[in-house]
Amino acid sequence: MTGTHANQPNLNGQTVVVIGASSGIGLATARRVRADGGQVVMVGRNPERLERAAAEIEPLSTAAFDAGDTDRVRQFFDDLPDTVDHVISTAGSPSYETLADVDVAEASRHIGERLAMTLGIAKYSRGKVRDGGTLLFIGGTGGRRPGVGRSLTAALTAALPALTANLALELAPIRMNLIAAGFVDSPLSATLLGDRLEARREELRTTLPIRRVVGPDDIAALAVHIMCNEVLTGATYDIDGGQQLLPG
């Protein structure tokens, strides 16, 4: 909504495509969009999880497919009946492997698919997102600090902000932005950490300047702000509770 003040998020009458809407940050964003008066088109890879999430959100529509399948991404946007206001993708996950353990072919596939997914969503959505609307992707900050096992994640951490800035020029007047999150207490984190999850939570509660753990709702609030503030484009927005300020 043009002219909306940055401190007054308002998505009344707007439609947001949420890719990765079944859980975590994507589901939290869908909830926030609905609470702020918007409508949602929900995309998820797992049909059963997507159906359960949709029962809560009551979206305009749903679509179950893997966002890494760029042909399916193109078909999805071609089939959208109307223009949408914003697209957010939370799809993708980090990869932590030492050089000794890494499968080079698999690493190439992982990096290539992550970049291709971003390019595919940008390319095939551009005809369906209104001028001044947003393409918004979720990345991370974890690869900025060198460490053993972080090489693949570091490569993508460095690549996505550069890709975001360049695509903002190519897609204009559609806006392109990136949220770089630190640790988020989400189902993905639970999967990655397993039985080490609670220890990691307690460590962050003790050491982060904010004295609590960042959750999906925090990311969703920032995402909606970026959608509503129509002067924001080409930028990467860190949200980590001060995690990067801590000593290595």
SEVEXBA-999485 format. One record per residue: x, y, z of N, C-alpha, C in turn; residue in one letter. Coordinates in steps of 0.2 Angstrom, whole numbers, plus 2048, in hexadecimal, padded with zeros to 3 digits. Example, Ala and Ser with C-alpha at 12.3 -4.5 7.8 and 13.67 -1.06 7.14 Angstrom:
2
8427E482783E7EA8278427F0827A;8407F58238447FB824840800827S;
This chain:
248
8047FA800800800800804806800M;80480A7FB8098107FA8078157FFT;80D81780280C81D80780B81A80EG;80B81480F80B81181681181381AT;810816820816817824819811826H;82081282782480C82882380982FA;82080D83481F80B83A81780883BN;81480883680D80683680C801830Q;80E7FA83180D7F582C8067F482BP;8047F48257FD7F38237FD7EF81CN;7FA7E981C7FA7E58167F37E4814L;7EE7E98167E77E88147E77E880DN;7E37E380A7E27E38037E87E07FFG;7ED7DE8027F37DC7FE7F47D47FFQ;7F77D27FA7F87CA7F97FF7C97FAT;8017C47FE8087C27FF8097BA7FDV;80D7B97F880F7B27F78147B07FCV;8137AB8008187A880581B7A2803V;8217A180182479B7FF828798805I;82679280782978F80D824791813G;81D79181181879381681678E81BA;81878881A81678281E818783826S;81E78682782078682E82578B82FS;82778C83582D79183682B798834G;83079B8318307A282F82A7A382AI;82A79F8268247A082181D7A0824G;81C79B82881679B82B8157A1830L;81A7A38338197A98388187AF833A;81B7AF82D8197B58298127B5826T;8107AF8258097AE8228047B1828A;8057AF82E8017B18348017B8834R;8077BB8348087C38358047C682FR;8057C48298027C78237FA7C7824V;7F77C18267F07C18287EE7C682DR;7F27C68337F17CA8387F17D2836A;7F57D38317F57DA82F7F17DC829D;7EC7D78287E77D98237E87D681CG;7ED7D381B7EF7D08147EC7C9813G;7ED7C780C7EB7C180A7F17BD809Q;7F17B68097F77B28087F67AD803V;7FB7AC7FE7FB7A67FA8017A27FDV;80079C7FF8057988038087927FFM;80E7927FF81278D7FB816789800V;8167827FF81A77E80381C778800G;82277580282476F7FE820768801R;81E76880781B76280A81376380AN;80F76080680876180580576080CP;80675B81080375A81680476081BE;80A76281C80C76882080876E81DR;80876F8178057758147FE775815L;7FB76F8157F376F8167F277181DE;7F676E8227F57708297F677782AR;7FB77A8277FC7828287F6786825A;7F478381F7EF78781C7E8787820A;7E77828247E17818287E178782DA;7E778982F7E778F8347E7795830E;7EA79682B7EB79D8287E579F823I;7E279A8207DC79B81C7DF79F816E;7E379D8127E67A180C7E27A1806P;7E37A58027E07A67FB7E179F7F8L;7E779C7F87E87967F47EF7937F7S;7F078D7F57F678A7F77F97867F1T;7FF7857F18037817EC80877D7EFA;8097767EE80E7727F18137707ECA;8197737EC81F7717E88257737EBF;82B7717E88317737EB8347797E7D;83577E7EB8377857E783E7847E4A;84177E7E584777D7E184677B7DAG;8407797D983E7777D283C77D7CED;8417807CA83F7877C783A7867C2T;8397807BF8337807BA82D7807BDD;82C77D7C382677D7C78257857CAR;82A7887CC82A78F7CE8277937C8V;8297927C28277967BC81F7957BBR;81D78E7BC81678C7BB81278F7C0Q;81478F7C68107927CC80F79A7CAF;81479D7C98137A57C880F7A67C1F;8107A27BC80C7A37B68047A17B8D;80379D7BC7FC79B7BE7F979F7C3D;7FC7A47C67F97A87CB7F47AD7C7L;7EE7AD7C97E97B07C57E97B87C6P;7EC7BB7CB7EC7C27CC7F37C47CED;7F57CB7CD7FB7CE7D07FB7CD7D7T;8017CC7DA8027CC7E18067D27E3V;8067D37EA80A7D97EC8117D77EFD;8127D17F18187D07F48197C87F4H;8207C67F38217BF7F38277BE7F8V;8277BA7FD82C7B880282E7B1801I;8347AF8018367A880183B7A7807S;8397A280A83D7A081084079980ET;83F797808842790806849790806A;84C78A80885478A80885678880FG;85C78581085E783816866784816S;86978581B87178581B87477E81BP;87A77E81987E77881988477881CS;88577482288B77582688F76E825Y;89476E8218997688208A076A820E;8A47668238AB7678228AD76581BT;8B37688198B67668128B775F812L;8B975C8178BA7548178B4751815A;8AE7538188A87508178A4752811D;8A675780E8A175A8098A2756802V;89C7557FF89B7527F989B7577F4D;8A07587F08A175E7EB89B75E7E7V;8997597E48937597DF88D75C7E3A;88C7597E988675B7ED8877627EFE;88D7657F188E76C7F288C7707ECA;88E76E7E688D7727E08857727DFS;88276D7E087B76D7DF8777717E5R;8797717EB8767757F087777C7EFH;87D77F7ED87E7867EC87A7887E5I;87B7847E08777857DA8707867DBG;86D7817DE8667817DF8637877E3E;8677897E886578F7EC8657957E8R;86A7967E486B79C7E086679C7DBL;8657967D88607957D28597967D5A;8577947DB8517957DE84F79D7DFM;8547A07E18537A87E28527AB7DBT;8567A97D68567AC7D084F7AA7CCL;84D7A47CD8477A17CA8417A57CDG;8407A67D483B7A97D783B7B17D4I;8417B47D48417BB7D283F7BB7CAA;8417B77C68407B77BF8397B67BEK;8367B17C182F7AF7BF8297B27C3Y;82B7B67C88267BA7CC8257C17C9S;82A7C37C582B7CA7C48247CD7C0R;8217C87BC81B7CA7B88157CA7BDG;8167C87C38107C77C78107CB7CDK;8167CF7CF8167D37D58157DA7D2V;8117DE7D68107E57D48167E97D5R;8167EF7D181B7F47D281B7F67D9D;8217F67DC8227F87E38217F37E8G;81F7ED7E681E7E77EA8257E47EBG;8257DF7EF82B7DC7F282D7D57F0T;8337D47EE8357CD7EF83A7CD7F5L;8397C87F983D7C87FF83F7C0800L;8467C08028497B980384C7B980AF;84C7B380D84F7B28138567AF812I;85B7B28158627AF8158647AE81CG;86B7AF81D86D7AE8248747B2825G;8767B282B87C7B682D8817B182FT;8807AA82F8847A583288B7A482FG;88B7A68288917A58258967AB824G;8947B08288987B682789F7B582CR;89E7B18318A47B08358A77A9833R;8AD7A98318B17A382F8B179E834P;8B07988328B07928368B078B833G;8B37868368B37808338AC77D832V;8AB77B82C8A477882A89F77E827G;8A178482689D78982489E78B81DR;8A27888198A478B81389E78B80ES;89A78680E89478780988F78C80BL;88E78C81288979281488D799813T;8937998148967A08138967A280CA;89679D80789679F80088F7A27FFA;88A79F8018837A28008827A8804L;8847A880A8847AE80E8877B480AT;88C7B380788F7B980388C7BA7FDA;8897B57F98867B67F387F7B97F3A;87B7B87F88747BA7F88737C27F8L;8777C57FD8777CC7FD8787D07F6P;87E7CD7F38807D07EC87A7CE7E7A;8777C87E78727C77E286C7CB7E4L;86A7CD7EA8657D17EC8667D87E9T;86C7DB7EA86D7E27E886C7E27E0A;86F7DD7DD86F7DE7D58687DC7D3N;8647D87D685D7D77D38597DC7D5L;85A7E07DA8567E67DC8567EB7D6A;85C7EC7D285C7F07CD8587ED7C7L;8597E77C68567E37C084E7E37C0E;84C7E27C78457E17C88417E87C9L;8457ED7CA8417F47CB83C7F57C6A;8367F87C98357FA7CF8327F57D5P;8327EF7D38317EA7D88377EA7DDI;8367E97E383C7EA7E883E7E37EAR;8457E27EB8487DC7EC84C7DD7F3M;84B7D97F884E7D97FE8507D2801N;8557D28068577CC8098577CD811L;8547C88148557C881B85A7C381DI;85F7C58218647C18238637BF82AA;8617B982C8607B78338667B4836A;8667B583C86B7B18408677AA842G;8687A88488657A284B85E7A484CF;8597A08498527A184A84F79A84DV;84B79B852849795856843792852D;84478E84D83F78C848840784847S;83B78184483B77A84384277883FP;84477C83A84A77B83785077A83CL;85077F84085677F84585577984AS;84F77784B84E77084F85176A84BA;85076A84585276584185A765840T;85D76B83F86476B83F868769845L;86576B84B86876B851866764855L;86076285485E75C85785F75D85FG;86275886286275986A86675E86DD;86A76286886E76886A86A76E86AR;86376E86885F77486885F77886EL;85D77587485B77887A86277B87CE;86777887C86E77B87E86F78187AA;86E78187386F78786F86A78D871R;86478B87385F79087586279487BR;86479088086679288686D796886E;87179488187779888087579F87DE;87179F87986F7A687686B7AA87BL;8677A787F8637AB8848687AE888R;86E7AB88A8737AE88E8777B388BT;8797B288587E7B688287C7BC87DT;8767BB87A8737C08758727C6879L;8737CC8768727D287986A7D387BP;8667D087785F7D187885C7CC87EI;8617C788085F7C28858597BE883R;8587BC87D8537B887B8557B5874R;8517B08728537AD86C84E7B0866V;8517B186184D7B485B8487AE858V;8427B085783D7AB85583A7AD84EG;8367A884B8337AA84582F7B0844P;82B7B184A8277B784A82B7BE849D;8327BE84C8367C384B8387C5844D;8397BF84083B7C08398357C2835I;82F7BF8378297C18348277C9834A;8287CB83A8277D283B82C7D7837A;8327D58368367D98328347D882BL;8327D28298307D182282A7D5820A;8257D682481F7DA8238217E1823V;8267E38278287EA82782B7EC820H;8307E781D8337E881782E7E9811I;8297E48128237E580D8207EB80DM;81E7EE81381A7F481381E7FB812C;8257FA81382980081282C80180BN;82980480782A8048008308087FDE;83480A80283B80D800841808801V;83F8028038447FD8058457F87FFL;84B7F87FC84D7F47F68557F37F6T;8577ED7F485D7EB7F28627EA7F8G;85F7E97FE8627E98048627E2808A;8667E180D8667DB8118657DE818T;8607DB81B85F7DD8228607D7827Y;8657D982B8677D48308627D4836D;8617CE83985C7CD83E85F7C7842I;8637C88488667C384B8667C4853D;8637C98558637CA85C86A7CC85FG;86F7CF85B8757D185D87A7CB85CG;8797C585987D7BF8598847C1856Q;8847C585188A7C784E88F7CB852Q;88C7CE8578907D285C8947CE861L;8927C88618967C386689D7C1864L;8A17C08688A87BE8668A77B7863P;8AC7B585F8AC7AF85C8AD7A9860G;
